[in-house]
Amino acid sequence: MIQRAEYLGRLAKWKDKQPVKVISGVRGSGKSTLLAMYIDWLKRTGVDDKQIIFIDMENPESESLLHYQGLYSFIAKRLCVNKFTYIFIDEIQKCRDCQKALDGLLIKKQVDLYAAASNTCLFSKTPHIEIRMLPLSFSEYLLFTRLRKKTMQIPGRAQELEEFVPSDSGGKKQGQEAYPSRKDKRLPRQKEQMEKFLRREDFNNYVSFGGFPFTTALSGDAGMIRQCVEGIYNTVLVKDISWQNGISDIPLLENIAKLMGHSTGRPISSKKLSVDIDAKGRKISTNTVESYMRAICSAFVFYHAERFDIKTGRQLKTLGKYYIADTGIKNLLLDQEPPDISRLLENIVYMELLRRGYQIRVGKFGSEEVNFIALNSSSENTYYQVAASIRDSSILAKRISPLEKIKDKSSKFILSLDETPFRSNNKGIIQKNLIEWLLET
């Protein structure tokens, strides 16, 4: 089983500490597998089986636990005495008033709580930390794919993504040798060219199929991957959106999700979607569309980026953008329509910035746009423009113009697929290959 070291490390950091560790993310992103990996690590560090309680709320055997009283009672009877009990609840949003059960358990001594959720749960009054789990980054996708193929080493992050063993576990780090040594008589330049070719091929698959972990095991079989993505998406619609939010009009839900998918990376509003639906012969209020959009976002299918006026320093309330959790879902929603590669790349950059912990906004400077303003934990901005290519002088000028007008000393990047050397212009705007940027630590 290939491990996602970053997420495992974040869980281990909070081991034996009181806040509930909530792992949130779209269905299929690997939350259940992460819990299984973490449980395995606990056992390897000396935790006894009797100290571990695992509950899958979607298992028919858990039907009596779907109300907080049943869940609390079941767990309370199984707590260990004078040592920690590690409690794992998968798909916790299925339990009604689940926060009441968690609050009751937190009163107990030596209880360590972990919960996975495919829909936003109300934990506002429960001490918790949220670990937002996303589909594979391109760096992870590349590692997973090549571990299966057992080919060449990838640059940058392979060491970071070795088998996870925290330094304070007392265990010896068992690093996975991802790529076995082999005789290779190719010249260095030939190796570099081959590596770039393979990396570009993997990136094309990543854009087309998305980053759900299962895609790396299906050897690029487009038909099988599409069926699996479609299965996940349909389950999300029914279980995580419709059932969780009391929505009975599934055709309308599907229609709104599809319109949002088509509009990824473009400014949209509930009013605009309402007009589009009205044009097709169905009257629907803006408020209804707004409630459906919130429900879709609550299942982590889409993420919303608000607009920010760079010139005035004001947050704007209208015409934000939505980005989809995985390009595989976006391509499914497009059906047979040709994708807009620049919009797909913009989506990938947004999700990568989200993984790296940035707060992300869409920038506006006068009538011009900056794709992303990324704010880090130190309140420092970084500006990003994204394009498939900037070899066309008009496209380059459009991307550079608003960045040149920003007078602060923040870093400014233009990311594209062009195989151009790393460089910056005389105003400090850095042009970078997008694939290389995705593989940075």
C-alpha positions, 0 to 999 in steps of 0.5 A, a space after each residue: 500500500 503506497 502511503 501519503 506521508 504528508 497526511 499521515 504526518 499531520 495525523 501523527 502530530 495530533 496523536 493523544 491530543 484532545 481535539 477531534 481530528 476531522 479528515 474531510 474531502 470528496 468521496 474517493 480521495 483516500 480518507 478511508 485508506 488514510 485511516 487504515 494506514 494510520 491504524 496500521 502505524 499505531 499497531 506497529 508503534 505498540 498500540 494494542 488491537 483492544 485500544 482501537 475502535 473502528 466504525 464504518 457508518 455506511 456498514 449495514 451493521 452500524 445502522 443502530 449507531 446512526 443516532 448520536 445516542 447509539 454511537 456514544 453508548 456503543 463506544 463508551 462501553 468499549 473504552 479501555 481503562 488506564 490507557 488510551 483508546 483510539 476511536 475512528 469513525 468513517 463517514 461520520 456525517 451519517 450519524 444524526 447530531 454526531 457532534 453530541 456524541 463527540 462532545 460526550 466522548 471528549 469528556 472521557 480521559 485518554 480518548 483520541 478521536 478521529 473522524 472522516 467526513 465526505 460532507 461538511 459536518 457541524 463541528 463549530 462547538 466541538 474542539 477539532 482540527 480539520 485535515 482537508 484531504 484532496 485527490 492526488 497532487 501531480 507529484 503524488 500521482 507521478 510517484 504512485 504511477 511509477 512505483 507501479 511501473 517500477 521505472 525511473 526516479 522522479 525529481 524533487 519529492 520522492 524522498 518526502 513521499 517515502 514510507 512514513 515513520 515519524 521521527 519520534 516513533 522509536 522505529 527505524 525508518 523503512 524507506 521504500 526504494 521506489 525505483 530499483 537501480 538498473 544499467 542505463 547506457 543512455 547519455 545524460 542528455 538522452 536521459 533528461 529528454 526521456 524523463 521529460 517525455 515520460 513526465 509529460 505523458 503522465 501529466 497528460 493522463 493526470 489532466 485527462 483522468 484526474 487524481 483519484 488514487 484508484 486511477 494509478 492502478 488502472 494502467 491508463 484504461 480510459 474506459 475503466 477510469 471513466 466508469 469509476 469516476 462516474 460511479 464516485 460522482 453518482 454516489 456523491 450526488 445521492 449520498 453526500 448531497 441529496 440525502 444529506 441536504 434533503 434534496 429530492 429533485 435529482 435532475 435539477 441537482 445534476 443540471 446545476 452541477 453540470 453547469 458549474 462544471 462547464 463554468 469552472 474558472 469563469 465568474 458565475 453566480 446563482 443568478 446567472 445559472 438561474 437564467 441559464 436554466 430558465 432559458 431551457 424552459 424550467 423556472 427556478 428561483 435564484 435562492 433555490 439555485 444558491 441552496 443547491 450550489 451550497 449543497 454541492 460545495 458542502 460535499 467538497 466537489 467544488 471550491 469557491 474562490 472569492 474575488 479581490 480588488 487589488 487596486 482598492 484592497 476590497 473583498 468583492 461579494 459577487 462573481 467569484 469562481 468555482 473550481 472542481 476537486 478533480 479534473 476527472 469529474 470535470 471531464 465527465 461533466 463536459 461529456 464529449 465536449 472538447 476541454 479548454 486546456 487553459 481552464 483545466 490548468 487553472 483548476 489544477 493550479 488552484 487545487 495545488 495552492 489549496 494543498 500547499 495551505 494557501 488562502 486563495 482569491 481571484 484578483 481584479 485590477 481595473 478591468 484586468 484579472 490575476 488568476 490567483 492571489 495566494 495568501 500564506 500563513 504569514 499574510 504574504 501574497 503571491 500572484 499567479 497567472 496561468 496559461 497553456 502557452 505564452 508564446 503568442 505575444 498577445 497572450 503574454 501581454 494579457 498575463 503580464 499587464 496586471 502583474 506589472 501594475 501591482 506595485 508591492 514587492 510580492 512574488 509574481 509568477 506566470 505558469 505555462 506548459 512552455 519548455 522555456 528556461 526559468 527566467 524573470 523580466 526586469 520587473 521581477 515577474 517569473 516565467 516558469 514551467 507549470 509541470 516543474 512548479 507542480 513538482 516543487 517541494 
